[in-house]
Amino acid sequence: MHDPQAEKLVVVMDNLTTHTPSSLYQTFAPTEARRILSKLEIHSTPVHGSWLNMAEIELSALARQGLSRRIGTREELEREVQAWPCRRNEEAITVTWRFTTADARIKLKRLYPSLEPRKRSSKKNNVAKKA
């Protein structure tokens, strides 16, 4: 988005290591990177959270249901975007989250510390002996 008059731009992004303020310095000259960074209000999603998936689902629905045709003016676009959540809320549309806590414990097991001591390998040192 190009809006030189904007005082602040709010950015929500996931926690990829590439999504850091320092990446601006890799793309722009230092003074321009600092200027851009001073206008950003950055919010990162939780490291292992998936609420962003739900937001993406809703934005996809907006694109399909409210923006799937040519919209002639900015004003018309603003009216459509503002009216869409009202219709969604009136219809009580929800996202059915199927990833349960039990599923998370299985899938993300490697990300959580273990309270049990590590078991040592019972394999003997298999170093080949010189003949």
Secondary structure by P-SEA (a helix, b strand, c coil): cccccccbbbbbbccccccccccccccccaaaaaaaaaacccccccccccaaaaaaaaaaaaaacccccccccaaaaaaaaaaaaaaaaaacccccccccaaaaaaaaccccccccccccccccccccccc
